[in-house]
Amino acid sequence: MIQKKAKGRLKKTFKIITSIFVIFFVVLLITTPSRSNLEDWVYENYGYQCDEFGVCQKDNTEVLVMGQHYRIGGIFMSVQRSIEIPGSNEETETIKAFGILNKIYSMEDNRFFEIVN
Protein backbone atom coordinates (compact mmCIF):
# COMPACT_ATOMS: atom_id res chain seq x y z
CA MET A 1 0.00 0.00 0.00
CA ILE A 2 2.78 2.43 0.91
CA GLN A 3 4.67 1.54 -2.27
CA LYS A 4 1.60 2.36 -4.39
CA LYS A 5 1.28 5.79 -2.73
CA ALA A 6 4.98 6.49 -3.27
CA LYS A 7 4.71 5.38 -6.90
CA GLY A 8 1.65 7.60 -7.38
CA ARG A 9 3.46 10.62 -5.91
CA LEU A 10 6.48 9.95 -8.10
CA LYS A 11 4.29 9.80 -11.23
CA LYS A 12 2.51 13.01 -10.23
CA THR A 13 5.83 14.79 -9.60
CA PHE A 14 7.18 13.58 -12.94
CA LYS A 15 4.05 14.87 -14.74
CA ILE A 16 4.36 18.28 -13.06
CA ILE A 17 8.06 18.60 -13.90
CA THR A 18 7.43 17.51 -17.50
CA SER A 19 4.56 19.99 -17.85
CA ILE A 20 6.69 22.85 -16.51
CA PHE A 21 9.50 21.96 -18.92
CA VAL A 22 7.11 21.83 -21.92
CA ILE A 23 5.53 25.18 -20.99
CA PHE A 24 8.97 26.80 -20.57
CA PHE A 25 10.13 25.39 -23.93
CA VAL A 26 7.00 26.69 -25.70
CA VAL A 27 7.52 30.14 -24.15
CA LEU A 28 11.11 30.14 -25.44
CA LEU A 29 9.91 29.18 -28.94
CA ILE A 30 7.23 31.86 -29.01
CA THR A 31 9.49 34.65 -27.74
CA THR A 32 12.48 34.16 -30.06
CA PRO A 33 13.28 37.61 -31.54
CA SER A 34 12.44 37.99 -35.23
CA ARG A 35 14.57 39.40 -38.02
CA SER A 36 12.66 42.70 -37.87
CA ASN A 37 13.29 42.86 -34.09
CA LEU A 38 16.98 42.44 -34.87
CA GLU A 39 17.00 45.21 -37.49
CA ASP A 40 15.22 47.57 -35.07
CA TRP A 41 17.79 46.72 -32.37
CA VAL A 42 20.75 47.27 -34.74
CA TYR A 43 19.34 50.67 -35.72
CA GLU A 44 18.75 51.72 -32.10
CA ASN A 45 22.19 50.57 -30.88
CA TYR A 46 24.46 51.12 -33.88
CA GLY A 47 22.59 53.47 -36.23
CA TYR A 48 22.57 51.10 -39.22
CA GLN A 49 19.28 50.79 -41.05
CA CYS A 50 19.03 47.78 -43.36
CA ASP A 51 16.23 46.82 -45.73
CA GLU A 52 14.98 43.34 -46.61
CA PHE A 53 17.53 43.11 -49.45
CA GLY A 54 20.53 43.62 -47.16
CA VAL A 55 21.26 47.20 -48.26
CA CYS A 56 22.31 49.19 -45.19
CA GLN A 57 22.66 52.90 -44.48
CA LYS A 58 24.07 54.97 -41.65
CA ASP A 59 23.48 58.72 -41.51
CA ASN A 60 21.95 58.58 -45.04
CA THR A 61 25.16 57.05 -46.42
CA GLU A 62 25.09 53.56 -47.88
CA VAL A 63 27.49 51.17 -46.15
CA LEU A 64 28.87 47.88 -47.37
CA VAL A 65 27.92 44.75 -45.44
CA MET A 66 31.04 42.60 -45.68
CA GLY A 67 29.41 39.48 -44.31
CA GLN A 68 26.60 38.28 -42.12
CA HIS A 69 25.68 35.12 -40.29
CA TYR A 70 22.13 34.92 -38.92
CA ARG A 71 20.97 31.85 -37.05
CA ILE A 72 17.64 30.93 -35.51
CA GLY A 73 18.13 28.04 -33.13
CA GLY A 74 14.43 27.64 -32.32
CA ILE A 75 14.62 28.95 -28.77
CA PHE A 76 17.22 31.66 -29.52
CA MET A 77 18.75 33.63 -32.37
CA SER A 78 22.27 34.87 -32.99
CA VAL A 79 23.83 37.16 -35.56
CA GLN A 80 27.27 38.30 -36.57
CA ARG A 81 27.44 41.12 -39.11
CA SER A 82 30.57 42.87 -40.42
CA ILE A 83 30.06 46.34 -41.90
CA GLU A 84 32.67 48.53 -43.59
CA ILE A 85 32.83 51.86 -41.77
CA PRO A 86 32.10 54.75 -44.18
CA GLY A 87 35.04 57.08 -44.84
CA SER A 88 37.61 54.75 -43.30
CA ASN A 89 40.45 52.82 -44.84
CA GLU A 90 38.48 49.58 -45.13
CA GLU A 91 37.95 49.35 -41.37
CA THR A 92 35.04 47.17 -40.35
CA GLU A 93 32.66 47.15 -37.43
CA THR A 94 31.43 43.75 -36.29
CA ILE A 95 28.05 43.45 -34.63
CA LYS A 96 27.48 40.32 -32.56
CA ALA A 97 24.18 39.70 -30.84
CA PHE A 98 22.24 36.97 -29.08
CA GLY A 99 18.47 36.99 -28.67
CA ILE A 100 16.23 35.05 -26.32
CA LEU A 101 12.91 35.71 -24.55
CA ASN A 102 12.18 38.62 -26.95
CA LYS A 103 15.36 40.45 -25.87
CA ILE A 104 18.55 41.00 -27.86
CA TYR A 105 21.93 41.32 -26.17
CA SER A 106 25.21 42.56 -27.59
CA MET A 107 27.91 39.90 -27.38
CA GLU A 108 31.69 39.86 -27.22
CA ASP A 109 34.06 37.18 -28.46
CA ASN A 110 33.75 34.41 -25.92
CA ARG A 111 33.15 30.68 -25.73
CA PHE A 112 29.37 31.06 -25.32
CA PHE A 113 29.04 33.05 -28.57
CA GLU A 114 31.20 30.51 -30.41
CA ILE A 115 28.81 27.75 -29.31
CA VAL A 116 25.54 29.51 -30.23
CA ASN A 117 26.82 30.98 -33.47
C-alpha positions as protocol buffer text, in pm:
chain_id: "A"
residue {
  index: 1
  type: MET
  ca { x: 0 y: 0 z: 0 }
}
residue {
  index: 2
  type: ILE
  ca { x: 278 y: 243 z: 91 }
}
residue {
  index: 3
  type: GLN
  ca { x: 467 y: 154 z: -227 }
}
residue {
  index: 4
  type: LYS
  ca { x: 160 y: 236 z: -439 }
}
residue {
  index: 5
  type: LYS
  ca { x: 128 y: 579 z: -273 }
}
residue {
  index: 6
  type: ALA
  ca { x: 498 y: 649 z: -327 }
}
residue {
  index: 7
  type: LYS
  ca { x: 471 y: 538 z: -690 }
}
residue {
  index: 8
  type: GLY
  ca { x: 165 y: 760 z: -738 }
}
residue {
  index: 9
  type: ARG
  ca { x: 346 y: 1062 z: -591 }
}
residue {
  index: 10
  type: LEU
  ca { x: 648 y: 995 z: -810 }
}
residue {
  index: 11
  type: LYS
  ca { x: 429 y: 980 z: -1123 }
}
residue {
  index: 12
  type: LYS
  ca { x: 251 y: 1301 z: -1023 }
}
residue {
  index: 13
  type: THR
  ca { x: 583 y: 1479 z: -960 }
}
residue {
  index: 14
  type: PHE
  ca { x: 718 y: 1358 z: -1294 }
}
residue {
  index: 15
  type: LYS
  ca { x: 405 y: 1487 z: -1474 }
}
residue {
  index: 16
  type: ILE
  ca { x: 436 y: 1828 z: -1306 }
}
residue {
  index: 17
  type: ILE
  ca { x: 806 y: 1860 z: -1390 }
}
residue {
  index: 18
  type: THR
  ca { x: 743 y: 1751 z: -1750 }
}
residue {
  index: 19
  type: SER
  ca { x: 456 y: 1999 z: -1785 }
}
residue {
  index: 20
  type: ILE
  ca { x: 669 y: 2285 z: -1651 }
}
residue {
  index: 21
  type: PHE
  ca { x: 950 y: 2196 z: -1892 }
}
residue {
  index: 22
  type: VAL
  ca { x: 711 y: 2183 z: -2192 }
}
residue {
  index: 23
  type: ILE
  ca { x: 553 y: 2518 z: -2099 }
}
residue {
  index: 24
  type: PHE
  ca { x: 897 y: 2680 z: -2057 }
}
residue {
  index: 25
  type: PHE
  ca { x: 1013 y: 2539 z: -2393 }
}
residue {
  index: 26
  type: VAL
  ca { x: 700 y: 2669 z: -2570 }
}
residue {
  index: 27
  type: VAL
  ca { x: 752 y: 3014 z: -2415 }
}
residue {
  index: 28
  type: LEU
  ca { x: 1111 y: 3014 z: -2544 }
}
residue {
  index: 29
  type: LEU
  ca { x: 991 y: 2918 z: -2894 }
}
residue {
  index: 30
  type: ILE
  ca { x: 723 y: 3186 z: -2901 }
}
residue {
  index: 31
  type: THR
  ca { x: 949 y: 3465 z: -2774 }
}
residue {
  index: 32
  type: THR
  ca { x: 1248 y: 3416 z: -3006 }
}
residue {
  index: 33
  type: PRO
  ca { x: 1328 y: 3761 z: -3154 }
}
residue {
  index: 34
  type: SER
  ca { x: 1244 y: 3799 z: -3523 }
}
residue {
  index: 35
  type: ARG
  ca { x: 1457 y: 3940 z: -3802 }
}
residue {
  index: 36
  type: SER
  ca { x: 1266 y: 4270 z: -3787 }
}
residue {
  index: 37
  type: ASN
  ca { x: 1329 y: 4286 z: -3409 }
}
residue {
  index: 38
  type: LEU
  ca { x: 1698 y: 4244 z: -3487 }
}
residue {
  index: 39
  type: GLU
  ca { x: 1700 y: 4521 z: -3749 }
}
residue {
  index: 40
  type: ASP
  ca { x: 1522 y: 4757 z: -3507 }
}
residue {
  index: 41
  type: TRP
  ca { x: 1779 y: 4672 z: -3237 }
}
residue {
  index: 42
  type: VAL
  ca { x: 2075 y: 4727 z: -3474 }
}
residue {
  index: 43
  type: TYR
  ca { x: 1934 y: 5067 z: -3572 }
}
residue {
  index: 44
  type: GLU
  ca { x: 1875 y: 5172 z: -3210 }
}
residue {
  index: 45
  type: ASN
  ca { x: 2219 y: 5057 z: -3088 }
}
residue {
  index: 46
  type: TYR
  ca { x: 2446 y: 5112 z: -3388 }
}
residue {
  index: 47
  type: GLY
  ca { x: 2259 y: 5347 z: -3623 }
}
residue {
  index: 48
  type: TYR
  ca { x: 2257 y: 5110 z: -3922 }
}
residue {
  index: 49
  type: GLN
  ca { x: 1928 y: 5079 z: -4105 }
}
residue {
  index: 50
  type: CYS
  ca { x: 1903 y: 4778 z: -4336 }
}
residue {
  index: 51
  type: ASP
  ca { x: 1623 y: 4682 z: -4573 }
}
residue {
  index: 52
  type: GLU
  ca { x: 1498 y: 4334 z: -4661 }
}
residue {
  index: 53
  type: PHE
  ca { x: 1753 y: 4311 z: -4945 }
}
residue {
  index: 54
  type: GLY
  ca { x: 2053 y: 4362 z: -4716 }
}
residue {
  index: 55
  type: VAL
  ca { x: 2126 y: 4720 z: -4826 }
}
residue {
  index: 56
  type: CYS
  ca { x: 2231 y: 4919 z: -4519 }
}
residue {
  index: 57
  type: GLN
  ca { x: 2266 y: 5290 z: -4448 }
}
residue {
  index: 58
  type: LYS
  ca { x: 2407 y: 5497 z: -4165 }
}
residue {
  index: 59
  type: ASP
  ca { x: 2348 y: 5872 z: -4151 }
}
residue {
  index: 60
  type: ASN
  ca { x: 2195 y: 5858 z: -4504 }
}
residue {
  index: 61
  type: THR
  ca { x: 2516 y: 5705 z: -4642 }
}
residue {
  index: 62
  type: GLU
  ca { x: 2509 y: 5356 z: -4788 }
}
residue {
  index: 63
  type: VAL
  ca { x: 2749 y: 5117 z: -4615 }
}
residue {
  index: 64
  type: LEU
  ca { x: 2887 y: 4788 z: -4737 }
}
residue {
  index: 65
  type: VAL
  ca { x: 2792 y: 4475 z: -4544 }
}
residue {
  index: 66
  type: MET
  ca { x: 3104 y: 4260 z: -4568 }
}
residue {
  index: 67
  type: GLY
  ca { x: 2941 y: 3948 z: -4431 }
}
residue {
  index: 68
  type: GLN
  ca { x: 2660 y: 3828 z: -4212 }
}
residue {
  index: 69
  type: HIS
  ca { x: 2568 y: 3512 z: -4029 }
}
residue {
  index: 70
  type: TYR
  ca { x: 2213 y: 3492 z: -3892 }
}
residue {
  index: 71
  type: ARG
  ca { x: 2097 y: 3185 z: -3705 }
}
residue {
  index: 72
  type: ILE
  ca { x: 1764 y: 3093 z: -3551 }
}
residue {
  index: 73
  type: GLY
  ca { x: 1813 y: 2804 z: -3313 }
}
residue {
  index: 74
  type: GLY
  ca { x: 1443 y: 2764 z: -3232 }
}
residue {
  index: 75
  type: ILE
  ca { x: 1462 y: 2895 z: -2877 }
}
residue {
  index: 76
  type: PHE
  ca { x: 1722 y: 3166 z: -2952 }
}
residue {
  index: 77
  type: MET
  ca { x: 1875 y: 3363 z: -3237 }
}
residue {
  index: 78
  type: SER
  ca { x: 2227 y: 3487 z: -3299 }
}
residue {
  index: 79
  type: VAL
  ca { x: 2383 y: 3716 z: -3556 }
}
residue {
  index: 80
  type: GLN
  ca { x: 2727 y: 3830 z: -3657 }
}
residue {
  index: 81
  type: ARG
  ca { x: 2744 y: 4112 z: -3911 }
}
residue {
  index: 82
  type: SER
  ca { x: 3057 y: 4287 z: -4042 }
}
residue {
  index: 83
  type: ILE
  ca { x: 3006 y: 4634 z: -4190 }
}
residue {
  index: 84
  type: GLU
  ca { x: 3267 y: 4853 z: -4359 }
}
residue {
  index: 85
  type: ILE
  ca { x: 3283 y: 5186 z: -4177 }
}
residue {
  index: 86
  type: PRO
  ca { x: 3210 y: 5475 z: -4418 }
}
residue {
  index: 87
  type: GLY
  ca { x: 3504 y: 5708 z: -4484 }
}
residue {
  index: 88
  type: SER
  ca { x: 3761 y: 5475 z: -4330 }
}
residue {
  index: 89
  type: ASN
  ca { x: 4045 y: 5282 z: -4484 }
}
residue {
  index: 90
  type: GLU
  ca { x: 3848 y: 4958 z: -4513 }
}
residue {
  index: 91
  type: GLU
  ca { x: 3795 y: 4935 z: -4137 }
}
residue {
  index: 92
  type: THR
  ca { x: 3504 y: 4717 z: -4035 }
}
residue {
  index: 93
  type: GLU
  ca { x: 3266 y: 4715 z: -3743 }
}
residue {
  index: 94
  type: THR
  ca { x: 3143 y: 4375 z: -3629 }
}
residue {
  index: 95
  type: ILE
  ca { x: 2805 y: 4345 z: -3463 }
}
residue {
  index: 96
  type: LYS
  ca { x: 2748 y: 4032 z: -3256 }
}
residue {
  index: 97
  type: ALA
  ca { x: 2418 y: 3970 z: -3084 }
}
residue {
  index: 98
  type: PHE
  ca { x: 2224 y: 3697 z: -2908 }
}
residue {
  index: 99
  type: GLY
  ca { x: 1847 y: 3699 z: -2867 }
}
residue {
  index: 100
  type: ILE
  ca { x: 1623 y: 3505 z: -2632 }
}
residue {
  index: 101
  type: LEU
  ca { x: 1291 y: 3571 z: -2455 }
}
residue {
  index: 102
  type: ASN
  ca { x: 1218 y: 3862 z: -2695 }
}
residue {
  index: 103
  type: LYS
  ca { x: 1536 y: 4045 z: -2587 }
}
residue {
  index: 104
  type: ILE
  ca { x: 1855 y: 4100 z: -2786 }
}
residue {
  index: 105
  type: TYR
  ca { x: 2193 y: 4132 z: -2617 }
}
residue {
  index: 106
  type: SER
  ca { x: 2521 y: 4256 z: -2759 }
}
residue {
  index: 107
  type: MET
  ca { x: 2791 y: 3990 z: -2738 }
}
residue {
  index: 108
  type: GLU
  ca { x: 3169 y: 3986 z: -2722 }
}
residue {
  index: 109
  type: ASP
  ca { x: 3406 y: 3718 z: -2846 }
}
residue {
  index: 110
  type: ASN
  ca { x: 3375 y: 3441 z: -2592 }
}
residue {
  index: 111
  type: ARG
  ca { x: 3315 y: 3068 z: -2573 }
}
residue {
  index: 112
  type: PHE
  ca { x: 2937 y: 3106 z: -2532 }
}
residue {
  index: 113
  type: PHE
  ca { x: 2904 y: 3305 z: -2857 }
}
residue {
  index: 114
  type: GLU
  ca { x: 3120 y: 3051 z: -3041 }
}
residue {
  index: 115
  type: ILE
  ca { x: 2881 y: 2775 z: -2931 }
}
residue {
  index: 116
  type: VAL
  ca { x: 2554 y: 2951 z: -3023 }
}
residue {
  index: 117
  type: ASN
  ca { x: 2682 y: 3098 z: -3347 }
}
